[in-house]
Amino acid sequence: MTDAQGEMQAPVPPRRRSRTVLVAVLVISGLLLGCCLSVAVGIRWAKRNWFPAREDYAAIREPMIPSAKMIANGTGFSVSAAADGRLLAWTPTTSLESTSGFLGSMVSTPVVISPDRGWKAVTAGHYHAVALKADGTMWGWGGNGNGQVGDGTNVTRTTPVRIGEGNGWVEASAEGSHSVALRSDGTLWSWGVNDSGQLGSGDTTGADVPTRIGSAADWAHATSMPGGISAVKSDGSLWACGADADGLSWAGPSADKTLLTRIGTDSDWAAVAGAFALKRDGSLWTYPYVQGRWSGPATRGLPTRIGREAGFTSASTGAGQSVAVKSNGTLWAWGLMDEVFELLGAPAPVQVVGAEGGWASVAADPIGHTRNYAIKSDGSVWRVGFGKNHGFPQEGQAQPKSR
Protein backbone atom coordinates (compact mmCIF):
# COMPACT_ATOMS: atom_id res chain seq x y z
CA MET A 1 0.00 0.00 0.00
CA THR A 2 1.12 3.65 -0.44
CA ASP A 3 1.12 6.70 1.80
CA ALA A 4 -0.07 10.21 0.86
CA GLN A 5 3.20 10.83 -1.00
CA GLY A 6 2.88 7.62 -2.97
CA GLU A 7 5.56 5.75 -1.07
CA MET A 8 5.08 2.11 -0.32
CA GLN A 9 4.04 1.18 3.28
CA ALA A 10 4.41 -2.17 4.93
CA PRO A 11 0.98 -3.86 5.43
CA VAL A 12 -0.30 -4.26 9.02
CA PRO A 13 -0.04 -7.90 10.01
CA PRO A 14 -3.48 -9.60 10.43
CA ARG A 15 -2.67 -10.57 14.02
CA ARG A 16 -1.92 -6.93 14.95
CA ARG A 17 -5.18 -5.81 13.33
CA SER A 18 -7.07 -8.45 15.32
CA ARG A 19 -5.47 -7.29 18.54
CA THR A 20 -6.32 -3.67 17.74
CA VAL A 21 -9.96 -4.54 17.06
CA LEU A 22 -10.13 -6.64 20.24
CA VAL A 23 -8.70 -3.81 22.35
CA ALA A 24 -11.19 -1.35 20.82
CA VAL A 25 -14.09 -3.71 21.54
CA LEU A 26 -12.93 -4.21 25.12
CA VAL A 27 -12.55 -0.46 25.67
CA ILE A 28 -16.03 0.28 24.26
CA SER A 29 -17.54 -2.59 26.27
CA GLY A 30 -15.90 -1.29 29.41
CA LEU A 31 -17.26 2.19 28.83
CA LEU A 32 -20.76 0.85 28.22
CA LEU A 33 -20.56 -1.36 31.31
CA GLY A 34 -19.38 1.61 33.36
CA CYS A 35 -22.29 3.71 32.09
CA CYS A 36 -24.76 0.94 32.92
CA LEU A 37 -23.33 0.51 36.40
CA SER A 38 -23.46 4.26 36.97
CA VAL A 39 -27.09 4.39 35.88
CA ALA A 40 -27.96 1.38 38.05
CA VAL A 41 -26.23 2.93 41.08
CA GLY A 42 -27.94 6.26 40.39
CA ILE A 43 -31.36 4.64 40.14
CA ARG A 44 -30.77 2.66 43.31
CA TRP A 45 -29.67 5.78 45.16
CA ALA A 46 -32.64 7.78 43.87
CA LYS A 47 -35.05 5.02 44.72
CA ARG A 48 -33.66 4.80 48.24
CA ASN A 49 -33.66 8.55 48.84
CA TRP A 50 -36.44 9.95 46.68
CA PHE A 51 -38.97 7.18 46.31
CA PRO A 52 -40.42 4.66 48.74
CA ALA A 53 -39.87 0.97 48.28
CA ARG A 54 -42.96 -1.17 47.96
CA GLU A 55 -42.51 -2.42 51.49
CA ASP A 56 -42.57 1.18 52.74
CA TYR A 57 -46.34 1.56 52.48
CA ALA A 58 -48.09 2.01 55.80
CA ALA A 59 -51.28 3.40 57.34
CA ILE A 60 -51.81 5.77 60.24
CA ARG A 61 -55.02 6.63 62.07
CA GLU A 62 -56.44 10.13 61.45
CA PRO A 63 -57.89 11.15 64.84
CA MET A 64 -59.09 14.56 63.59
CA ILE A 65 -61.49 13.03 61.07
CA PRO A 66 -64.70 11.62 62.60
CA SER A 67 -65.81 8.10 61.73
CA ALA A 68 -67.12 7.96 58.18
CA LYS A 69 -69.19 5.89 55.80
CA MET A 70 -67.43 7.34 52.75
CA ILE A 71 -64.76 9.93 51.87
CA ALA A 72 -64.08 11.71 48.57
CA ASN A 73 -61.13 13.94 47.63
CA GLY A 74 -61.31 16.96 45.37
CA THR A 75 -58.62 19.44 44.38
CA GLY A 76 -57.34 20.52 47.76
CA PHE A 77 -60.42 19.56 49.76
CA SER A 78 -62.09 16.44 51.12
CA VAL A 79 -65.69 15.60 51.97
CA SER A 80 -67.22 12.78 53.95
CA ALA A 81 -70.54 11.20 54.75
CA ALA A 82 -69.92 10.82 58.46
CA ALA A 83 -70.95 7.71 60.33
CA ASP A 84 -73.59 9.75 62.15
CA GLY A 85 -75.11 10.80 58.82
CA ARG A 86 -73.82 14.39 58.71
CA LEU A 87 -71.97 15.90 55.75
CA LEU A 88 -68.44 17.15 56.55
CA ALA A 89 -65.64 18.86 54.61
CA TRP A 90 -62.06 19.93 55.26
CA THR A 91 -58.88 21.01 53.53
CA PRO A 92 -55.34 20.28 54.77
CA THR A 93 -53.82 23.23 52.87
CA THR A 94 -54.51 26.87 52.07
CA SER A 95 -54.75 26.17 48.34
CA LEU A 96 -58.53 26.03 48.26
CA GLU A 97 -60.05 29.28 47.03
CA SER A 98 -62.72 30.64 49.33
CA THR A 99 -64.82 31.53 46.27
CA SER A 100 -65.33 27.84 45.55
CA GLY A 101 -67.85 27.75 48.35
CA PHE A 102 -66.70 24.69 50.26
CA LEU A 103 -65.51 25.97 53.59
CA GLY A 104 -65.59 29.75 53.39
CA SER A 105 -62.40 29.80 55.48
CA MET A 106 -59.23 27.76 55.32
CA VAL A 107 -59.41 25.17 58.08
CA SER A 108 -57.95 21.68 58.40
CA THR A 109 -60.41 20.54 61.06
CA PRO A 110 -63.56 19.07 59.43
CA VAL A 111 -66.54 21.41 59.45
CA VAL A 112 -70.21 20.54 59.12
CA ILE A 113 -71.56 21.26 55.63
CA SER A 114 -74.99 19.88 56.52
CA PRO A 115 -76.22 18.80 59.96
CA ASP A 116 -78.88 16.55 58.41
CA ARG A 117 -78.39 12.94 59.43
CA GLY A 118 -79.38 11.27 56.18
CA TRP A 119 -76.24 11.53 54.02
CA LYS A 120 -74.94 8.19 52.73
CA ALA A 121 -72.48 8.86 49.87
CA VAL A 122 -70.23 11.63 48.54
CA THR A 123 -68.11 12.29 45.47
CA ALA A 124 -65.89 15.23 44.52
CA GLY A 125 -64.57 16.94 41.40
CA HIS A 126 -62.11 19.80 41.12
CA TYR A 127 -64.11 22.36 43.09
CA HIS A 128 -67.57 20.86 43.33
CA ALA A 129 -69.13 17.93 45.13
CA VAL A 130 -72.21 15.74 44.83
CA ALA A 131 -73.84 13.82 47.66
CA LEU A 132 -76.67 11.32 48.00
CA LYS A 133 -79.12 10.97 50.84
CA ALA A 134 -80.63 7.75 52.12
CA ASP A 135 -83.99 8.83 50.70
CA GLY A 136 -82.55 8.69 47.16
CA THR A 137 -82.29 12.44 46.61
CA MET A 138 -79.16 13.98 45.05
CA TRP A 139 -77.51 17.24 46.04
CA GLY A 140 -74.63 19.37 44.74
CA TRP A 141 -72.57 22.37 45.79
CA GLY A 142 -69.31 24.23 45.19
CA GLY A 143 -67.80 25.94 42.14
CA ASN A 144 -70.32 26.10 39.30
CA GLY A 145 -68.76 27.92 36.35
CA ASN A 146 -69.53 25.03 33.99
CA GLY A 147 -72.86 24.02 35.49
CA GLN A 148 -71.14 21.18 37.34
CA VAL A 149 -73.26 21.59 40.47
CA GLY A 150 -76.23 20.58 38.33
CA ASP A 151 -78.81 23.08 39.60
CA GLY A 152 -79.42 24.81 36.25
CA THR A 153 -77.27 27.84 37.06
CA ASN A 154 -73.64 28.95 37.04
CA VAL A 155 -73.84 30.33 40.56
CA THR A 156 -71.41 29.07 43.21
CA ARG A 157 -73.29 27.18 45.91
CA THR A 158 -71.89 27.31 49.44
CA THR A 159 -74.39 24.79 50.77
CA PRO A 160 -75.87 21.69 49.12
CA VAL A 161 -78.81 22.28 46.77
CA ARG A 162 -81.07 19.54 45.49
CA ILE A 163 -80.41 18.48 41.88
CA GLY A 164 -82.02 16.02 39.50
CA GLU A 165 -85.64 15.00 39.45
CA GLY A 166 -87.29 12.89 42.12
CA ASN A 167 -85.74 10.20 44.26
CA GLY A 168 -84.16 6.99 43.05
CA TRP A 169 -80.55 8.17 42.69
CA VAL A 170 -78.25 5.29 43.71
CA GLU A 171 -74.77 6.28 42.47
CA ALA A 172 -72.94 9.50 41.62
CA SER A 173 -69.38 10.19 40.51
CA ALA A 174 -67.71 13.58 40.04
CA GLU A 175 -64.40 14.30 38.30
CA GLY A 176 -62.95 17.60 37.15
CA SER A 177 -65.96 19.72 36.18
CA HIS A 178 -68.38 16.98 35.17
CA SER A 179 -70.40 14.28 36.91
CA VAL A 180 -72.38 11.15 36.14
CA ALA A 181 -75.17 9.53 38.16
CA LEU A 182 -77.18 6.33 38.05
CA ARG A 183 -80.85 5.90 38.92
CA SER A 184 -82.49 2.79 40.34
CA ASP A 185 -84.30 2.27 37.02
CA GLY A 186 -80.96 1.67 35.27
CA THR A 187 -80.82 5.01 33.45
CA LEU A 188 -77.61 7.04 33.30
CA TRP A 189 -77.39 10.83 33.61
CA SER A 190 -74.54 13.35 33.22
CA TRP A 191 -73.89 17.09 33.51
CA GLY A 192 -71.13 19.71 33.58
CA VAL A 193 -68.40 20.55 31.10
CA ASN A 194 -68.37 18.57 27.84
CA ASP A 195 -65.40 19.80 25.81
CA SER A 196 -64.06 16.26 25.40
CA GLY A 197 -67.41 14.57 24.86
CA GLN A 198 -67.31 13.33 28.43
CA LEU A 199 -71.06 13.59 28.95
CA GLY A 200 -71.79 10.91 26.35
CA SER A 201 -74.50 13.07 24.78
CA GLY A 202 -73.30 12.71 21.18
CA ASP A 203 -71.95 16.28 21.05
CA THR A 204 -69.69 18.62 23.00
CA THR A 205 -72.37 20.87 24.47
CA GLY A 206 -72.31 21.16 28.24
CA ALA A 207 -75.27 20.64 30.55
CA ASP A 208 -76.12 22.43 33.80
CA VAL A 209 -78.67 19.86 34.98
CA PRO A 210 -78.51 16.06 35.05
CA THR A 211 -79.36 14.95 31.50
CA ARG A 212 -80.13 11.40 30.46
CA ILE A 213 -77.52 9.58 28.36
CA GLY A 214 -79.19 7.71 25.50
CA SER A 215 -82.19 5.46 25.96
CA ALA A 216 -80.60 2.41 27.61
CA ALA A 217 -82.01 1.41 30.99
CA ASP A 218 -79.71 -1.47 31.85
CA TRP A 219 -76.75 0.35 33.36
CA ALA A 220 -75.36 -1.18 36.56
CA HIS A 221 -72.46 1.11 37.54
CA ALA A 222 -70.81 4.30 36.26
CA THR A 223 -67.85 6.50 37.11
CA SER A 224 -66.33 9.78 35.98
CA MET A 225 -62.68 9.89 34.99
CA PRO A 226 -60.51 12.71 33.60
CA GLY A 227 -62.21 13.84 30.41
CA GLY A 228 -64.62 10.92 30.29
CA ILE A 229 -67.11 8.47 31.71
CA SER A 230 -66.85 4.71 32.10
CA ALA A 231 -69.81 2.44 32.80
CA VAL A 232 -70.83 -1.21 33.12
CA LYS A 233 -74.13 -2.67 31.95
CA SER A 234 -76.08 -5.41 33.70
CA ASP A 235 -74.85 -7.87 31.07
CA GLY A 236 -71.25 -7.29 32.21
CA SER A 237 -70.15 -5.24 29.19
CA LEU A 238 -67.81 -2.25 29.62
CA TRP A 239 -68.40 1.13 27.95
CA ALA A 240 -66.63 4.51 27.83
CA CYS A 241 -66.85 7.97 26.27
CA GLY A 242 -64.78 11.14 26.29
CA ALA A 243 -61.10 11.68 25.64
CA ASP A 244 -57.78 12.07 27.43
CA ALA A 245 -55.60 15.18 27.57
CA ASP A 246 -54.40 14.50 24.02
CA GLY A 247 -57.95 14.36 22.69
CA LEU A 248 -57.82 10.60 22.07
CA SER A 249 -60.97 8.59 22.77
CA TRP A 250 -60.95 6.34 25.83
CA ALA A 251 -62.92 3.78 23.83
CA GLY A 252 -60.22 3.42 21.16
CA PRO A 253 -58.81 5.30 18.15
CA SER A 254 -61.82 4.65 15.89
CA ALA A 255 -64.51 5.35 18.50
CA ASP A 256 -66.76 8.42 18.59
CA LYS A 257 -65.58 10.01 21.81
CA THR A 258 -68.95 11.75 22.36
CA LEU A 259 -70.92 8.50 22.68
CA LEU A 260 -70.66 5.66 25.16
CA THR A 261 -68.95 2.92 23.15
CA ARG A 262 -68.41 -0.69 24.13
CA ILE A 263 -64.84 -1.62 24.96
CA GLY A 264 -63.78 -5.09 23.89
CA THR A 265 -66.05 -8.13 23.98
CA ASP A 266 -65.65 -9.33 27.58
CA SER A 267 -68.89 -9.67 29.51
CA ASP A 268 -67.59 -10.28 33.03
CA TRP A 269 -67.07 -6.69 34.18
CA ALA A 270 -68.50 -5.97 37.62
CA ALA A 271 -67.78 -2.31 38.47
CA VAL A 272 -65.82 0.80 37.55
CA ALA A 273 -64.01 3.35 39.72
CA GLY A 274 -62.20 6.27 38.11
CA ALA A 275 -59.51 4.86 35.83
CA PHE A 276 -60.14 1.36 37.17
CA ALA A 277 -62.48 -1.41 36.09
CA LEU A 278 -63.07 -4.54 38.18
CA LYS A 279 -64.09 -7.93 36.86
CA ARG A 280 -66.36 -10.37 38.64
CA ASP A 281 -63.38 -12.31 39.96
CA GLY A 282 -62.15 -9.14 41.63
CA SER A 283 -59.22 -8.65 39.26
CA LEU A 284 -58.25 -5.02 38.73
CA TRP A 285 -57.84 -3.46 35.29
CA THR A 286 -56.91 0.01 34.11
CA TYR A 287 -57.03 2.50 31.28
CA PRO A 288 -53.86 4.31 30.15
CA TYR A 289 -52.00 6.95 32.12
CA VAL A 290 -54.74 9.45 33.02
CA GLN A 291 -53.84 13.16 33.09
CA GLY A 292 -51.17 12.87 35.75
CA ARG A 293 -52.95 10.17 37.75
CA TRP A 294 -51.16 6.88 37.89
CA SER A 295 -53.16 3.70 37.54
CA GLY A 296 -50.85 1.59 35.39
CA PRO A 297 -49.88 1.11 31.72
CA ALA A 298 -52.48 0.02 29.18
CA THR A 299 -53.24 -0.15 25.48
CA ARG A 300 -55.69 2.55 24.52
CA GLY A 301 -59.22 1.20 24.40
CA LEU A 302 -58.20 -2.13 25.91
CA PRO A 303 -57.82 -2.15 29.70
CA THR A 304 -54.81 -4.02 31.03
CA ARG A 305 -54.76 -6.09 34.20
CA ILE A 306 -52.82 -4.74 37.17
CA GLY A 307 -50.74 -7.44 38.83
CA ARG A 308 -52.01 -10.98 39.39
CA GLU A 309 -54.12 -10.44 42.49
CA ALA A 310 -57.90 -10.89 42.52
CA GLY A 311 -60.67 -10.29 45.01
CA PHE A 312 -60.61 -6.47 44.93
CA THR A 313 -63.88 -4.73 45.78
CA SER A 314 -62.86 -1.06 46.01
CA ALA A 315 -60.11 0.96 44.33
CA SER A 316 -59.15 4.60 43.85
CA THR A 317 -56.67 6.29 41.49
CA GLY A 318 -54.39 9.02 42.85
CA ALA A 319 -51.85 11.46 41.46
CA GLY A 320 -48.89 9.36 42.58
CA GLN A 321 -50.36 6.31 44.26
CA SER A 322 -53.44 4.15 44.08
CA VAL A 323 -55.13 2.26 46.91
CA ALA A 324 -57.55 -0.66 46.97
CA VAL A 325 -59.39 -3.03 49.29
CA LYS A 326 -60.07 -6.74 48.88
CA SER A 327 -63.14 -8.72 49.84
CA ASN A 328 -61.18 -10.20 52.76
CA GLY A 329 -60.73 -6.72 54.21
CA THR A 330 -57.03 -6.32 53.36
CA LEU A 331 -55.57 -2.99 52.22
CA TRP A 332 -53.31 -2.61 49.16
CA ALA A 333 -51.29 0.25 47.64
CA TRP A 334 -49.00 0.94 44.69
CA GLY A 335 -47.76 3.90 42.69
CA LEU A 336 -45.86 5.64 39.95
CA MET A 337 -42.42 4.92 41.35
CA ASP A 338 -42.92 1.20 40.77
CA GLU A 339 -43.19 1.80 37.03
CA VAL A 340 -40.28 4.24 36.96
CA PHE A 341 -37.88 1.76 38.49
CA GLU A 342 -39.34 -1.55 37.39
CA LEU A 343 -39.17 -1.09 33.66
CA LEU A 344 -39.97 -4.69 32.78
CA GLY A 345 -43.55 -4.68 34.00
CA ALA A 346 -46.53 -2.84 35.41
CA PRO A 347 -46.64 -1.79 39.04
CA ALA A 348 -48.30 -4.39 41.21
CA PRO A 349 -50.36 -3.74 44.36
CA VAL A 350 -48.61 -4.50 47.65
CA GLN A 351 -50.48 -5.38 50.81
CA VAL A 352 -50.33 -2.90 53.69
CA VAL A 353 -50.43 -4.84 56.95
CA GLY A 354 -50.09 -4.23 60.64
CA ALA A 355 -53.72 -3.27 61.18
CA GLU A 356 -54.95 -6.53 59.74
CA GLY A 357 -58.33 -6.84 58.04
CA GLY A 358 -61.43 -4.78 58.41
CA TRP A 359 -60.76 -2.32 55.60
CA ALA A 360 -63.92 -1.25 53.78
CA SER A 361 -63.23 1.56 51.28
CA VAL A 362 -60.53 3.91 49.98
CA ALA A 363 -60.12 7.40 48.50
CA ALA A 364 -56.84 8.37 46.81
CA ASP A 365 -55.38 11.87 46.62
CA PRO A 366 -55.98 13.33 43.11
CA ILE A 367 -53.23 15.96 43.36
CA GLY A 368 -50.61 14.61 45.78
CA HIS A 369 -49.97 11.76 48.21
CA THR A 370 -50.95 13.14 51.62
CA ARG A 371 -54.69 12.37 51.41
CA ASN A 372 -54.85 8.70 50.52
CA TYR A 373 -57.61 7.71 52.93
CA ALA A 374 -58.83 4.26 53.93
CA ILE A 375 -61.91 3.56 56.04
CA LYS A 376 -62.29 0.48 58.24
CA SER A 377 -65.54 -1.33 58.84
CA ASP A 378 -65.78 0.37 62.24
CA GLY A 379 -65.80 3.76 60.47
CA SER A 380 -62.32 4.82 61.59
CA VAL A 381 -60.38 6.86 59.03
CA TRP A 382 -56.74 6.12 58.24
CA ARG A 383 -54.18 7.73 55.94
CA VAL A 384 -52.17 5.46 53.64
CA GLY A 385 -48.69 6.67 52.76
CA PHE A 386 -45.02 6.06 52.25
CA GLY A 387 -42.69 4.39 54.72
CA LYS A 388 -39.83 5.49 56.92
CA ASN A 389 -38.27 7.70 54.25
CA HIS A 390 -41.41 9.86 54.24
CA GLY A 391 -42.47 9.87 57.88
CA PHE A 392 -44.17 6.46 57.97
CA PRO A 393 -44.38 4.30 59.96
CA GLN A 394 -44.08 5.03 63.64
CA GLU A 395 -44.97 2.98 66.66
CA GLY A 396 -48.62 2.03 66.60
CA GLN A 397 -49.04 2.48 62.84
CA ALA A 398 -49.89 -0.27 60.43
CA GLN A 399 -46.79 -1.96 59.07
CA PRO A 400 -46.35 -3.04 55.45
CA LYS A 401 -45.91 -6.59 54.29
CA SER A 402 -42.60 -7.33 52.58
CA ARG A 403 -42.66 -8.94 49.16
C-alpha positions in Angstrom: 0.0 0.0 0.0 1.1 3.7 -0.4 1.1 6.7 1.8 -0.1 10.2 0.9 3.2 10.8 -1.0 2.9 7.6 -3.0 5.6 5.8 -1.1 5.1 2.1 -0.3 4.0 1.2 3.3 4.4 -2.2 4.9 1.0 -3.9 5.4 -0.3 -4.3 9.0 0.0 -7.9 10.0 -3.5 -9.6 10.4 -2.7 -10.6 14.0 -1.9 -6.9 14.9 -5.2 -5.8 13.3 -7.1 -8.5 15.3 -5.5 -7.3 18.5 -6.3 -3.7 17.7 -10.0 -4.5 17.1 -10.1 -6.6 20.2 -8.7 -3.8 22.3 -11.2 -1.3 20.8 -14.1 -3.7 21.5 -12.9 -4.2 25.1 -12.6 -0.5 25.7 -16.0 0.3 24.3 -17.5 -2.6 26.3 -15.9 -1.3 29.4 -17.3 2.2 28.8 -20.8 0.9 28.2 -20.6 -1.4 31.3 -19.4 1.6 33.4 -22.3 3.7 32.1 -24.8 0.9 32.9 -23.3 0.5 36.4 -23.5 4.3 37.0 -27.1 4.4 35.9 -28.0 1.4 38.1 -26.2 2.9 41.1 -27.9 6.3 40.4 -31.4 4.6 40.1 -30.8 2.7 43.3 -29.7 5.8 45.2 -32.6 7.8 43.9 -35.1 5.0 44.7 -33.7 4.8 48.2 -33.7 8.5 48.8 -36.4 10.0 46.7 -39.0 7.2 46.3 -40.4 4.7 48.7 -39.9 1.0 48.3 -43.0 -1.2 48.0 -42.5 -2.4 51.5 -42.6 1.2 52.7 -46.3 1.6 52.5 -48.1 2.0 55.8 -51.3 3.4 57.3 -51.8 5.8 60.2 -55.0 6.6 62.1 -56.4 10.1 61.5 -57.9 11.1 64.8 -59.1 14.6 63.6 -61.5 13.0 61.1 -64.7 11.6 62.6 -65.8 8.1 61.7 -67.1 8.0 58.2 -69.2 5.9 55.8 -67.4 7.3 52.8 -64.8 9.9 51.9 -64.1 11.7 48.6 -61.1 13.9 47.6 -61.3 17.0 45.4 -58.6 19.4 44.4 -57.3 20.5 47.8 -60.4 19.6 49.8 -62.1 16.4 51.1 -65.7 15.6 52.0 -67.2 12.8 54.0 -70.5 11.2 54.8 -69.9 10.8 58.5 -70.9 7.7 60.3 -73.6 9.8 62.2 -75.1 10.8 58.8 -73.8 14.4 58.7 -72.0 15.9 55.7 -68.4 17.1 56.5 -65.6 18.9 54.6 -62.1 19.9 55.3 -58.9 21.0 53.5 -55.3 20.3 54.8 -53.8 23.2 52.9 -54.5 26.9 52.1 -54.7 26.2 48.3 -58.5 26.0 48.3 -60.0 29.3 47.0 -62.7 30.6 49.3 -64.8 31.5 46.3 -65.3 27.8 45.5 -67.8 27.8 48.3 -66.7 24.7 50.3 -65.5 26.0 53.6 -65.6 29.7 53.4 -62.4 29.8 55.5 -59.2 27.8 55.3 -59.4 25.2 58.1 -58.0 21.7 58.4 -60.4 20.5 61.1 -63.6 19.1 59.4 -66.5 21.4 59.5 -70.2 20.5 59.1 -71.6 21.3 55.6 -75.0 19.9 56.5 -76.2 18.8 60.0 -78.9 16.6 58.4 -78.4 12.9 59.4 -79.4 11.3 56.2 -76.2 11.5 54.0 -74.9 8.2 52.7 -72.5 8.9 49.9 -70.2 11.6 48.5 -68.1 12.3 45.5 -65.9 15.2 44.5 -64.6 16.9 41.4 -62.1 19.8 41.1 -64.1 22.4 43.1 -67.6 20.9 43.3 -69.1 17.9 45.1 -72.2 15.7 44.8 -73.8 13.8 47.7 -76.7 11.3 48.0 -79.1 11.0 50.8 -80.6 7.8 52.1 -84.0 8.8 50.7 -82.6 8.7 47.2 -82.3 12.4 46.6 -79.2 14.0 45.1 -77.5 17.2 46.0 -74.6 19.4 44.7 -72.6 22.4 45.8 -69.3 24.2 45.2 -67.8 25.9 42.1 -70.3 26.1 39.3 -68.8 27.9 36.3 -69.5 25.0 34.0 -72.9 24.0 35.5 -71.1 21.2 37.3 -73.3 21.6 40.5 -76.2 20.6 38.3 -78.8 23.1 39.6 -79.4 24.8 36.2 -77.3 27.8 37.1 -73.6 28.9 37.0 -73.8 30.3 40.6 -71.4 29.1 43.2 -73.3 27.2 45.9 -71.9 27.3 49.4 -74.4 24.8 50.8 -75.9 21.7 49.1 -78.8 22.3 46.8 -81.1 19.5 45.5 -80.4 18.5 41.9 -82.0 16.0 39.5 -85.6 15.0 39.5 -87.3 12.9 42.1 -85.7 10.2 44.3 -84.2 7.0 43.1 -80.5 8.2 42.7 -78.3 5.3 43.7 -74.8 6.3 42.5 -72.9 9.5 41.6 -69.4 10.2 40.5 -67.7 13.6 40.0 -64.4 14.3 38.3 -63.0 17.6 37.2 -66.0 19.7 36.2 -68.4 17.0 35.2 -70.4 14.3 36.9 -72.4 11.1 36.1 -75.2 9.5 38.2 -77.2 6.3 38.1 -80.9 5.9 38.9 -82.5 2.8 40.3 -84.3 2.3 37.0 -81.0 1.7 35.3 -80.8 5.0 33.5 -77.6 7.0 33.3 -77.4 10.8 33.6 -74.5 13.4 33.2 -73.9 17.1 33.5 -71.1 19.7 33.6 -68.4 20.6 31.1 -68.4 18.6 27.8 -65.4 19.8 25.8 -64.1 16.3 25.4 -67.4 14.6 24.9 -67.3 13.3 28.4 -71.1 13.6 29.0 -71.8 10.9 26.3 -74.5 13.1 24.8 -73.3 12.7 21.2 -72.0 16.3 21.1 -69.7 18.6 23.0 -72.4 20.9 24.5 -72.3 21.2 28.2 -75.3 20.6 30.6 -76.1 22.4 33.8 -78.7 19.9 35.0 -78.5 16.1 35.0 -79.4 14.9 31.5 -80.1 11.4 30.5 -77.5 9.6 28.4 -79.2 7.7 25.5 -82.2 5.5 26.0 -80.6 2.4 27.6 -82.0 1.4 31.0 -79.7 -1.5 31.8 -76.7 0.3 33.4 -75.4 -1.2 36.6 -72.5 1.1 37.5 -70.8 4.3 36.3 -67.8 6.5 37.1 -66.3 9.8 36.0 -62.7 9.9 35.0 -60.5 12.7 33.6 -62.2 13.8 30.4 -64.6 10.9 30.3 -67.1 8.5 31.7 -66.9 4.7 32.1 -69.8 2.4 32.8 -70.8 -1.2 33.1 -74.1 -2.7 32.0 -76.1 -5.4 33.7 -74.8 -7.9 31.1 -71.3 -7.3 32.2 -70.1 -5.2 29.2 -67.8 -2.3 29.6 -68.4 1.1 28.0 -66.6 4.5 27.8 -66.9 8.0 26.3 -64.8 11.1 26.3 -61.1 11.7 25.6 -57.8 12.1 27.4 -55.6 15.2 27.6 -54.4 14.5 24.0 -58.0 14.4 22.7 -57.8 10.6 22.1 -61.0 8.6 22.8 -61.0 6.3 25.8 -62.9 3.8 23.8 -60.2 3.4 21.2 -58.8 5.3 18.2 -61.8 4.7 15.9 -64.5 5.4 18.5 -66.8 8.4 18.6 -65.6 10.0 21.8 -68.9 11.7 22.4 -70.9 8.5 22.7 -70.7 5.7 25.2 -69.0 2.9 23.1 -68.4 -0.7 24.1 -64.8 -1.6 25.0 -63.8 -5.1 23.9 -66.0 -8.1 24.0 -65.7 -9.3 27.6 -68.9 -9.7 29.5 -67.6 -10.3 33.0 -67.1 -6.7 34.2 -68.5 -6.0 37.6 -67.8 -2.3 38.5 -65.8 0.8 37.6 -64.0 3.4 39.7 -62.2 6.3 38.1 -59.5 4.9 35.8 -60.1 1.4 37.2 -62.5 -1.4 36.1 -63.1 -4.5 38.2 -64.1 -7.9 36.9 -66.4 -10.4 38.6 -63.4 -12.3 40.0 -62.1 -9.1 41.6 -59.2 -8.6 39.3 -58.3 -5.0 38.7 -57.8 -3.5 35.3 -56.9 0.0 34.1 -57.0 2.5 31.3 -53.9 4.3 30.1 -52.0 6.9 32.1 -54.7 9.4 33.0 -53.8 13.2 33.1 -51.2 12.9 35.7 -53.0 10.2 37.7 -51.2 6.9 37.9 -53.2 3.7 37.5 -50.8 1.6 35.4 -49.9 1.1 31.7 -52.5 0.0 29.2 -53.2 -0.2 25.5 -55.7 2.6 24.5 -59.2 1.2 24.4 -58.2 -2.1 25.9 -57.8 -2.2 29.7 -54.8 -4.0 31.0 -54.8 -6.1 34.2 -52.8 -4.7 37.2 -50.7 -7.4 38.8 -52.0 -11.0 39.4 -54.1 -10.4 42.5 -57.9 -10.9 42.5 -60.7 -10.3 45.0 -60.6 -6.5 44.9 -63.9 -4.7 45.8 -62.9 -1.1 46.0 -60.1 1.0 44.3 -59.2 4.6 43.8 -56.7 6.3 41.5 -54.4 9.0 42.8 -51.8 11.5 41.5 -48.9 9.4 42.6 -50.4 6.3 44.3 -53.4 4.1 44.1 -55.1 2.3 46.9 -57.5 -0.7 47.0 -59.4 -3.0 49.3 -60.1 -6.7 48.9 -63.1 -8.7 49.8 -61.2 -10.2 52.8 -60.7 -6.7 54.2 -57.0 -6.3 53.4 -55.6 -3.0 52.2 -53.3 -2.6 49.2 -51.3 0.2 47.6 -49.0 0.9 44.7 -47.8 3.9 42.7 -45.9 5.6 39.9 -42.4 4.9 41.4 -42.9 1.2 40.8 -43.2 1.8 37.0 -40.3 4.2 37.0 -37.9 1.8 38.5 -39.3 -1.6 37.4 -39.2 -1.1 33.7 -40.0 -4.7 32.8 -43.6 -4.7 34.0 -46.5 -2.8 35.4 -46.6 -1.8 39.0 -48.3 -4.4 41.2 -50.4 -3.7 44.4 -48.6 -4.5 47.6 -50.5 -5.4 50.8 -50.3 -2.9 53.7 -50.4 -4.8 56.9 -50.1 -4.2 60.6 -53.7 -3.3 61.2 -55.0 -6.5 59.7 -58.3 -6.8 58.0 -61.4 -4.8 58.4 -60.8 -2.3 55.6 -63.9 -1.2 53.8 -63.2 1.6 51.3 -60.5 3.9 50.0 -60.1 7.4 48.5 -56.8 8.4 46.8 -55.4 11.9 46.6 -56.0 13.3 43.1 -53.2 16.0 43.4 -50.6 14.6 45.8 -50.0 11.8 48.2 -51.0 13.1 51.6 -54.7 12.4 51.4 -54.8 8.7 50.5 -57.6 7.7 52.9 -58.8 4.3 53.9 -61.9 3.6 56.0 -62.3 0.5 58.2 -65.5 -1.3 58.8 -65.8 0.4 62.2 -65.8 3.8 60.5 -62.3 4.8 61.6 -60.4 6.9 59.0 -56.7 6.1 58.2 -54.2 7.7 55.9 -52.2 5.5 53.6 -48.7 6.7 52.8 -45.0 6.1 52.3 -42.7 4.4 54.7 -39.8 5.5 56.9 -38.3 7.7 54.2 -41.4 9.9 54.2 -42.5 9.9 57.9 -44.2 6.5 58.0 -44.4 4.3 60.0 -44.1 5.0 63.6 -45.0 3.0 66.7 -48.6 2.0 66.6 -49.0 2.5 62.8 -49.9 -0.3 60.4 -46.8 -2.0 59.1 -46.4 -3.0 55.5 -45.9 -6.6 54.3 -42.6 -7.3 52.6 -42.7 -8.9 49.2 
